[in-house]
Structure formats: C-alpha cells, structure tokens
Amino acid sequence: MLDAARMYYQLDYSQQEIARQFGVSRPTVSRFLQQAKEEGLVQIRIVDPLESHDSMARQLEKSFGVEKAVLVSVPRYDDAIVKKYLGEAAAEYLDSIIKDGDVIGTTWGTTLYEVALNLKDKHVRNVKVVQLNGGVSHSQTQTYAYEIVSLFGQAFHTAPYFIPLPAIVDHPVVKQTIEQDRHIRNILELGKQANIAIVTVGAPTEDSVLIQANYFTESDLRLIGEKGAGDICSRYIDQTGTLCSEELNERTIGIDLEQLQIKEKSILVAGGPSKVDGIYGALRGKYANILITDIFTAKHLLERDGSA
C-alpha cells in the first residue's frame, strides 16, 4: 500500500502503471490509495492563496483595528512594482464604494498617481473631489498633485478642487496668512468635510518626492532622518504615529492628521520595503481604517506587531 502511494503521489506513476508492476488490477491500486488516505498514511493539503490572504487580512484588521485590509499579490518585492499593483487594487476598491454625494479627498505622490491612472469611469451624481494638501514643488521633482486630482475628477465626472500651494512653507505665519484667504479656506474646509480620504505614506529617504521637492532646510532633514518613520499628507510621524515636529506641522498646508481619524473611510494605500515603518506608524496613529497593501508588507507588519 505504501509503495503504491509513493509511486502515485511522489513519482507520478499512473494507477494503470502501478497495477502492471504489482501484477494486480487497477481497482485494487485505487483501493490501496483510498485506504492509505483513510489511515492517515497519505495526507493531502491544498494551499489556496486567496484563503491565505484572507487569513492574513483578518489578522491585520484585528491587530491594528482597521475596518478592512485588502492584500495584493506582487511578483517581486520592489517599490516600483508594488506601486503598480497597489494602484490597480485601490482603483478597483474605490470603484466598488464610491456612491452619489460622496466627497473624496486625495493627497499626492507616485503611489496615488498609479491609483489615479487605473480609475474606471463611473457615473455618479453630486460627487466632489478635493486635494487634501498642498503639492506645488519649487524643484523639478514631479509631485503629480494636479494630475491625480484631475484624473479623479474625470473618473467621477466632477470638477475637482485644487490647493495651488506648496505642501510646506518657510514660516508658520506664512501658512496662517494663506489660510485666511476666503478661497483657500473654503477648499481646506471641503477637505475636512470629505467622507472618503485616500492617502499614502512617504518614506523619509533621499528619493522621497516630498524631500526632493525642496521644502526642507538642513535642520529639518536632520530631524526627519532621526525621528521620521514616514509622512502622511506631508506631515512626518514616528513609528507610534506621533508627529515628529510641531514646528514643521505648523508650516504644513492641508488637512490635519486628526481629521483622518474621523473619516467614514480613510484609505491608506502603501507598500514596499521602504514603507513598512511609515505604514506601521500610520496604523498605530489610527489615521486609516482601510489598508490596501501587498502581502510582503502585510507579513512584516504582523511580525513587527508580534501577531505573525
């Protein structure tokens, strides 16, 4: 019986070939194989990738208190590849939830640009799209702020609201003065009213769009390097979700992180090796109740949390 089982399951012999070698009938070989399973000598395990993802998603939801975790399979754990796959998954998720009357707030960056490129045309009524933080860059670095908000507006058939300003200014008084403008104040207020926010996390590395946009002084960059796990809406946090610098925060134009905590849906789309710290901090700070990430990042998050 064991010889028949080894030949069939490990060596890929057919039942007819085994019967010929043993000088028995094929039904006899079939009975051998069935008996081997019944006695536990042969154990068959089916690995369903979707089921595995579902289990890991439930663990993330429990560990970090998010309403929903969407996990994406990627062929290689590389930042650029991960962004493309997350863009497709997040666009599909948005298509499934957007309804008449929603106010959608979005930030910017290369991950959200991938989301915007993959959005499907959806006919909904009275939807508004608003930029959540400034995105005009003083350097040649592309933030994609204008393109992202425009593509969101096109997908949902609405005229978007832009913040035609830098993400970060040099002095808090400059920010205060800008925000007193009636038009800017109205757009910022609409961002607060958004029931859906879609954001990402930036890594505090030299190739970060936010850092390359030339917003920071040398002392700012030292502080970010020492304390920053990542940025959300251009505001740097540590791994507990705490702001790294109140002074930097007071120079940042856009939605406050506390406002993300009270959104109906605050969707964090991020993944890749450089983003794990920032995502962990964002989840610990409760800035998102929906997480869309890749399976490798999900595993790292659970290991860090001690849940894997």
Summary of the structure (lengths in Angstrom):
residues: 308
radius of gyration: 25.6
end to end distance: 38.8
largest distance: 93.6
contacts: 1034
relative contact order: 0.14
helix: 48%
strand: 14%
